[in-house]
Amino acid sequence: MYKFEYVRPKTIEEASSFLANDPDARPIAGGMSLLPAIKLRLSRVSTLVDLSTVPGIKGVRMEGDCLIVGAMTRHADVAASTLVRQKIPALAETALGIGDRQIRNRGTMGGSVANNDPSADYPAAALALNATIVTNRREILADDFFIDIYTTALEEGELIREISYPIPTAASYVKFAQPASRFALVGVFLSRDAERSVRVAVTGAGPSVFRCRDLEAALNTDFRPEAARIRIDPAILSSDIHGDGEYRAHLIAVLTERAVRACGT
């Protein structure tokens, strides 16, 4: 582990200032991804900016027709929230399936979304639910937020305050988990809104979470499990020791079929 400084800002503006003035500073939320990378010397930082004591960026509430989840809300709290379970049960179930108990008790929604691990669960939820990522500077639609592997639209010094989720009429998340890490080898989050419009977000299958437009088109025409039985082009998918593109393409269709069943028809 390399030497670094450690600061605990009292406001999100102070935290943003630390990060904007030092390109090698990094924010730390739960630290579930950053700390292992630092320990293994895969990441070198000058300063860790601890967000755990910043007020006003934690908790769950309703605002109009949207469920608002603060960036520093931990996975365990999302999973246990009565409000989340009432309004978007699939989001609570997604949180419950992340990692192990230690990770759920430390990891945060904002940290996961900002990190944009290619196999993480929350990016799929945000994209499928047409969420808005609210930062200390602006509001970013999920469609515009996730750029590439570990890359988002966040700029230097920009921090997530909260994530706003429109309430769907139906939603479900189904993943085929890698047994050791519990990350998604492939995960499919599906939602349907009041206009009966379907969004399908896929994680674990590419360098970043993405919407599967072919599946959306098929399900918007015919919202039945059988409609998900279409061929997904494996050339655009990841291949590694856990599975090649063909395998992941097969999983996307199978998991989408299960997700439709979970939503009801």
C-alpha positions as a Markdown table, in Angstrom:
| # | Residue | x | y | z |
|---|---|---|---|---|
| 1 | Met | 0.0 | 0.0 | 0.0 |
| 2 | Tyr | 1.3 | 3.4 | -0.9 |
| 3 | Lys | 1.3 | 6.3 | 1.5 |
| 4 | Phe | -1.7 | 8.7 | 1.3 |
| 5 | Glu | -3.5 | 11.4 | 3.2 |
| 6 | Tyr | -7.0 | 11.0 | 4.7 |
| 7 | Val | -9.6 | 13.8 | 5.2 |
| 8 | Arg | -13.2 | 13.8 | 6.5 |
| 9 | Pro | -15.0 | 16.8 | 5.0 |
| 10 | Lys | -18.1 | 18.2 | 6.7 |
| 11 | Thr | -20.0 | 19.2 | 3.6 |
| 12 | Ile | -20.3 | 17.9 | 0.0 |
| 13 | Glu | -18.9 | 21.2 | -1.2 |
| 14 | Glu | -15.8 | 20.7 | 0.9 |
| 15 | Ala | -15.4 | 17.2 | -0.4 |
| 16 | Ser | -15.8 | 18.4 | -4.0 |
| 17 | Ser | -13.1 | 21.1 | -3.4 |
| 18 | Phe | -10.6 | 18.5 | -2.2 |
| 19 | Leu | -11.2 | 16.4 | -5.3 |
| 20 | Ala | -11.3 | 19.3 | -7.8 |
| 21 | Asn | -7.9 | 20.7 | -6.5 |
| 22 | Asp | -6.1 | 17.4 | -6.5 |
| 23 | Pro | -6.4 | 15.0 | -9.5 |
| 24 | Asp | -4.9 | 12.1 | -7.5 |
| 25 | Ala | -7.4 | 12.4 | -4.7 |
| 26 | Arg | -10.3 | 9.9 | -4.6 |
| 27 | Pro | -13.6 | 9.9 | -2.7 |
| 28 | Ile | -14.3 | 6.9 | -0.6 |
| 29 | Ala | -17.8 | 5.8 | 0.3 |
| 30 | Gly | -17.9 | 2.1 | 1.4 |
| 31 | Gly | -14.5 | 1.4 | 0.1 |
| 32 | Met | -15.4 | -2.1 | -1.1 |
| 33 | Ser | -13.7 | -1.6 | -4.5 |
| 34 | Leu | -11.2 | 1.2 | -3.8 |
| 35 | Leu | -9.5 | -0.2 | -0.6 |
| 36 | Pro | -8.6 | -3.6 | -2.1 |
| 37 | Ala | -7.2 | -1.8 | -5.2 |
| 38 | Ile | -5.1 | 0.4 | -2.9 |
| 39 | Lys | -3.9 | -2.6 | -0.8 |
| 40 | Leu | -2.8 | -4.5 | -3.9 |
| 41 | Arg | -1.1 | -1.3 | -5.3 |
| 42 | Leu | -3.4 | -1.4 | -8.3 |
| 43 | Ser | -4.5 | 2.1 | -7.5 |
| 44 | Arg | -2.4 | 5.0 | -6.1 |
| 45 | Val | -4.1 | 8.0 | -4.5 |
| 46 | Ser | -2.7 | 11.1 | -2.8 |
| 47 | Thr | -5.7 | 11.7 | -0.6 |
| 48 | Leu | -8.7 | 9.7 | 0.5 |
| 49 | Val | -11.8 | 11.9 | 0.9 |
| 50 | Asp | -14.1 | 10.1 | 3.3 |
| 51 | Leu | -17.8 | 10.8 | 2.5 |
| 52 | Ser | -19.2 | 8.9 | 5.5 |
| 53 | Thr | -19.8 | 12.0 | 7.6 |
| 54 | Val | -21.1 | 14.3 | 4.9 |
| 55 | Pro | -24.7 | 15.2 | 5.8 |
| 56 | Gly | -27.8 | 15.0 | 3.6 |
| 57 | Ile | -26.7 | 12.3 | 1.2 |
| 58 | Lys | -28.0 | 9.2 | 3.0 |
| 59 | Gly | -31.5 | 7.7 | 3.3 |
| 60 | Val | -34.6 | 6.9 | 1.3 |
| 61 | Arg | -37.6 | 9.1 | 0.7 |
| 62 | Met | -40.4 | 9.8 | -1.8 |
| 63 | Glu | -40.4 | 13.0 | -3.8 |
| 64 | Gly | -43.4 | 13.3 | -6.1 |
| 65 | Asp | -43.6 | 10.1 | -8.2 |
| 66 | Cys | -40.0 | 9.2 | -7.6 |
| 67 | Leu | -38.1 | 7.1 | -5.0 |
| 68 | Ile | -35.0 | 9.0 | -3.9 |
| 69 | Val | -32.0 | 7.1 | -2.6 |
| 70 | Gly | -29.1 | 9.0 | -1.1 |
| 71 | Ala | -25.7 | 8.2 | -2.5 |
| 72 | Met | -24.3 | 7.0 | 0.9 |
| 73 | Thr | -27.2 | 4.7 | 1.6 |
| 74 | Arg | -25.8 | 1.3 | 2.2 |
| 75 | His | -26.9 | -1.9 | 0.4 |
| 76 | Ala | -28.3 | -3.4 | 3.6 |
| 77 | Asp | -30.4 | -0.3 | 4.2 |
| 78 | Val | -31.8 | -0.3 | 0.7 |
| 79 | Ala | -32.7 | -4.0 | 1.1 |
| 80 | Ala | -34.4 | -3.5 | 4.5 |
| 81 | Ser | -36.2 | -0.3 | 3.6 |
| 82 | Thr | -40.0 | -0.6 | 3.8 |
| 83 | Leu | -40.4 | 2.2 | 1.4 |
| 84 | Val | -38.2 | 0.6 | -1.2 |
| 85 | Arg | -40.0 | -2.7 | -0.8 |
| 86 | Gln | -43.3 | -1.0 | -1.2 |
| 87 | Lys | -42.4 | 1.1 | -4.2 |
| 88 | Ile | -39.7 | -0.8 | -6.1 |
| 89 | Pro | -39.4 | -4.3 | -4.7 |
| 90 | Ala | -37.0 | -5.3 | -7.4 |
| 91 | Leu | -34.5 | -2.7 | -6.2 |
| 92 | Ala | -34.6 | -4.0 | -2.6 |
| 93 | Glu | -34.1 | -7.6 | -3.9 |
| 94 | Thr | -31.2 | -6.3 | -6.0 |
| 95 | Ala | -29.5 | -4.8 | -2.9 |
| 96 | Leu | -30.1 | -8.0 | -1.0 |
| 97 | Gly | -28.2 | -10.0 | -3.6 |
| 98 | Ile | -25.1 | -7.9 | -3.7 |
| 99 | Gly | -21.9 | -9.6 | -2.4 |
| 100 | Asp | -21.9 | -10.9 | 1.2 |
| 101 | Arg | -23.2 | -9.4 | 4.4 |
| 102 | Gln | -20.0 | -7.5 | 5.1 |
| 103 | Ile | -20.2 | -5.8 | 1.6 |
| 104 | Arg | -23.9 | -5.1 | 2.1 |
| 105 | Asn | -23.2 | -3.4 | 5.4 |
| 106 | Arg | -20.4 | -1.2 | 4.1 |
| 107 | Gly | -21.0 | -0.7 | 0.3 |
| 108 | Thr | -23.2 | 2.2 | -0.9 |
| 109 | Met | -25.5 | 2.7 | -3.8 |
| 110 | Gly | -23.7 | 5.9 | -4.9 |
| 111 | Gly | -20.3 | 4.3 | -4.7 |
| 112 | Ser | -21.4 | 1.4 | -6.9 |
| 113 | Val | -23.0 | 3.6 | -9.5 |
| 114 | Ala | -20.0 | 6.0 | -9.6 |
| 115 | Asn | -17.6 | 3.0 | -9.9 |
| 116 | Asn | -19.5 | 1.5 | -12.8 |
| 117 | Asp | -18.0 | -2.0 | -12.5 |
| 118 | Pro | -18.9 | -3.9 | -15.6 |
| 119 | Ser | -20.6 | -6.6 | -13.5 |
| 120 | Ala | -22.2 | -4.5 | -10.8 |
| 121 | Asp | -25.9 | -4.7 | -10.1 |
| 122 | Tyr | -27.0 | -1.1 | -9.3 |
| 123 | Pro | -26.0 | 0.3 | -12.7 |
| 124 | Ala | -28.4 | -2.1 | -14.3 |
| 125 | Ala | -31.2 | -1.0 | -11.9 |
| 126 | Ala | -30.5 | 2.7 | -12.6 |
| 127 | Leu | -30.5 | 2.2 | -16.4 |
| 128 | Ala | -33.5 | -0.1 | -16.6 |
| 129 | Leu | -35.6 | 2.2 | -14.2 |
| 130 | Asn | -34.7 | 5.3 | -16.2 |
| 131 | Ala | -33.1 | 6.9 | -13.1 |
| 132 | Thr | -31.7 | 10.3 | -12.8 |
| 133 | Ile | -28.3 | 10.7 | -11.1 |
| 134 | Val | -28.3 | 13.9 | -9.1 |
| 135 | Thr | -24.8 | 15.3 | -8.3 |
| 136 | Asn | -23.6 | 18.4 | -6.5 |
| 137 | Arg | -23.6 | 20.2 | -9.9 |
| 138 | Arg | -26.4 | 18.8 | -12.1 |
| 139 | Glu | -28.8 | 16.0 | -13.0 |
| 140 | Ile | -27.7 | 13.3 | -15.4 |
| 141 | Leu | -30.0 | 10.7 | -17.0 |
| 142 | Ala | -28.8 | 7.1 | -16.5 |
| 143 | Asp | -28.8 | 6.8 | -20.3 |
| 144 | Asp | -26.1 | 9.4 | -20.4 |
| 145 | Phe | -24.3 | 8.5 | -17.3 |
| 146 | Phe | -22.6 | 5.1 | -17.9 |
| 147 | Ile | -19.9 | 5.5 | -20.5 |
| 148 | Asp | -17.5 | 2.6 | -20.5 |
| 149 | Ile | -15.6 | 0.2 | -18.1 |
| 150 | Tyr | -15.2 | 2.1 | -14.8 |
| 151 | Thr | -16.1 | 5.3 | -16.6 |
| 152 | Thr | -19.1 | 7.6 | -16.1 |
| 153 | Ala | -20.1 | 11.1 | -17.0 |
| 154 | Leu | -18.9 | 12.4 | -13.6 |
| 155 | Glu | -16.3 | 15.2 | -13.9 |
| 156 | Glu | -13.4 | 16.2 | -11.6 |
| 157 | Gly | -14.8 | 17.2 | -8.2 |
| 158 | Glu | -18.4 | 16.0 | -9.1 |
| 159 | Leu | -20.1 | 13.8 | -6.5 |
| 160 | Ile | -23.4 | 12.0 | -6.5 |
| 161 | Arg | -25.9 | 13.3 | -4.0 |
| 162 | Glu | -28.8 | 11.0 | -4.7 |
| 163 | Ile | -30.4 | 8.8 | -7.3 |
| 164 | Ser | -34.0 | 9.4 | -8.4 |
| 165 | Tyr | -36.0 | 6.4 | -9.6 |
| 166 | Pro | -39.4 | 6.8 | -11.3 |
| 167 | Ile | -41.8 | 4.2 | -9.9 |
| 168 | Pro | -42.4 | 1.4 | -12.5 |
| 169 | Thr | -45.6 | -0.6 | -12.8 |
| 170 | Ala | -43.5 | -3.7 | -12.8 |
| 171 | Ala | -39.8 | -4.5 | -12.5 |
| 172 | Ser | -37.5 | -7.5 | -11.8 |
| 173 | Tyr | -33.8 | -8.3 | -11.7 |
| 174 | Val | -32.4 | -11.8 | -12.5 |
| 175 | Lys | -28.7 | -12.5 | -12.4 |
| 176 | Phe | -26.5 | -15.5 | -12.9 |
| 177 | Ala | -23.9 | -14.8 | -10.3 |
| 178 | Gln | -20.2 | -15.7 | -10.4 |
| 179 | Pro | -20.0 | -18.0 | -7.3 |
| 180 | Ala | -16.9 | -16.5 | -5.7 |
| 181 | Ser | -17.5 | -12.8 | -6.1 |
| 182 | Arg | -21.4 | -12.8 | -6.4 |
| 183 | Phe | -20.9 | -10.2 | -9.2 |
| 184 | Ala | -23.1 | -10.9 | -12.2 |
| 185 | Leu | -21.7 | -13.1 | -14.9 |
| 186 | Val | -24.8 | -11.8 | -16.6 |
| 187 | Gly | -27.6 | -9.8 | -15.0 |
| 188 | Val | -30.8 | -8.5 | -16.5 |
| 189 | Phe | -32.9 | -5.8 | -15.0 |
| 190 | Leu | -36.3 | -5.3 | -16.7 |
| 191 | Ser | -38.9 | -2.6 | -16.0 |
| 192 | Arg | -42.2 | -1.6 | -17.4 |
| 193 | Asp | -43.8 | 1.9 | -16.9 |
| 194 | Ala | -47.3 | 3.2 | -16.9 |
| 195 | Glu | -47.2 | 3.6 | -20.7 |
| 196 | Arg | -46.3 | -0.1 | -20.9 |
| 197 | Ser | -42.9 | 0.8 | -22.3 |
| 198 | Val | -40.2 | -1.8 | -21.5 |
| 199 | Arg | -36.5 | -1.2 | -20.7 |
| 200 | Val | -34.0 | -4.0 | -20.4 |
| 201 | Ala | -30.6 | -3.3 | -18.9 |
| 202 | Val | -27.8 | -5.9 | -19.1 |
| 203 | Thr | -24.8 | -6.1 | -16.7 |
| 204 | Gly | -21.8 | -8.5 | -16.7 |
| 205 | Ala | -21.9 | -9.1 | -20.4 |
| 206 | Gly | -19.9 | -6.1 | -21.7 |
| 207 | Pro | -17.4 | -3.4 | -20.7 |
| 208 | Ser | -20.3 | -1.4 | -19.2 |
| 209 | Val | -23.9 | -1.9 | -18.5 |
| 210 | Phe | -26.1 | -1.4 | -21.6 |
| 211 | Arg | -29.7 | -1.5 | -22.8 |
| 212 | Cys | -30.6 | -4.3 | -25.1 |
| 213 | Arg | -32.7 | -2.6 | -27.7 |
| 214 | Asp | -33.6 | -5.8 | -29.6 |
| 215 | Leu | -35.2 | -7.3 | -26.4 |
| 216 | Glu | -36.9 | -4.0 | -25.7 |
| 217 | Ala | -38.4 | -4.0 | -29.2 |
| 218 | Ala | -39.6 | -7.6 | -28.9 |
| 219 | Leu | -41.1 | -7.1 | -25.5 |
| 220 | Asn | -42.8 | -3.8 | -26.4 |
| 221 | Thr | -44.6 | -5.7 | -29.1 |
| 222 | Asp | -45.3 | -8.9 | -27.1 |
| 223 | Phe | -44.8 | -8.8 | -23.3 |
| 224 | Arg | -44.5 | -12.5 | -22.8 |
| 225 | Pro | -41.6 | -14.7 | -21.7 |
| 226 | Glu | -41.5 | -16.4 | -25.1 |
| 227 | Ala | -40.9 | -13.0 | -26.8 |
| 228 | Ala | -37.4 | -12.9 | -25.2 |
| 229 | Arg | -36.3 | -15.9 | -27.1 |
| 230 | Ile | -34.3 | -13.9 | -29.7 |
| 231 | Arg | -30.7 | -14.2 | -30.8 |
| 232 | Ile | -28.3 | -11.8 | -29.2 |
| 233 | Asp | -25.2 | -11.0 | -31.2 |
| 234 | Pro | -22.3 | -12.5 | -29.2 |
| 235 | Ala | -19.7 | -10.4 | -31.0 |
| 236 | Ile | -20.6 | -7.3 | -28.9 |
| 237 | Leu | -20.3 | -9.3 | -25.6 |
| 238 | Ser | -17.4 | -10.0 | -23.3 |
| 239 | Ser | -15.4 | -13.3 | -23.4 |
| 240 | Asp | -13.3 | -14.4 | -20.4 |
| 241 | Ile | -12.5 | -17.5 | -18.3 |
| 242 | His | -16.0 | -17.6 | -17.0 |
| 243 | Gly | -17.8 | -17.6 | -20.3 |
| 244 | Asp | -17.5 | -16.6 | -23.9 |
| 245 | Gly | -19.8 | -14.3 | -25.9 |
| 246 | Glu | -22.0 | -17.1 | -27.1 |
| 247 | Tyr | -22.6 | -18.2 | -23.5 |
| 248 | Arg | -23.4 | -14.7 | -22.3 |
| 249 | Ala | -25.7 | -14.2 | -25.3 |
| 250 | His | -27.6 | -17.3 | -24.3 |
| 251 | Leu | -27.8 | -16.2 | -20.7 |
| 252 | Ile | -29.2 | -12.8 | -21.6 |
| 253 | Ala | -32.2 | -14.3 | -23.4 |
| 254 | Val | -32.8 | -16.9 | -20.7 |
| 255 | Leu | -32.6 | -14.4 | -17.8 |
| 256 | Thr | -34.8 | -11.9 | -19.7 |
| 257 | Glu | -37.4 | -14.6 | -20.1 |
| 258 | Arg | -37.2 | -15.2 | -16.3 |
| 259 | Ala | -37.4 | -11.5 | -15.6 |
| 260 | Val | -40.6 | -11.2 | -17.7 |
| 261 | Arg | -42.2 | -14.1 | -15.7 |
| 262 | Ala | -41.2 | -12.4 | -12.5 |
| 263 | Cys | -42.9 | -9.3 | -13.6 |
| 264 | Gly | -46.1 | -11.1 | -14.5 |
| 265 | Thr | -47.9 | -10.6 | -17.9 |
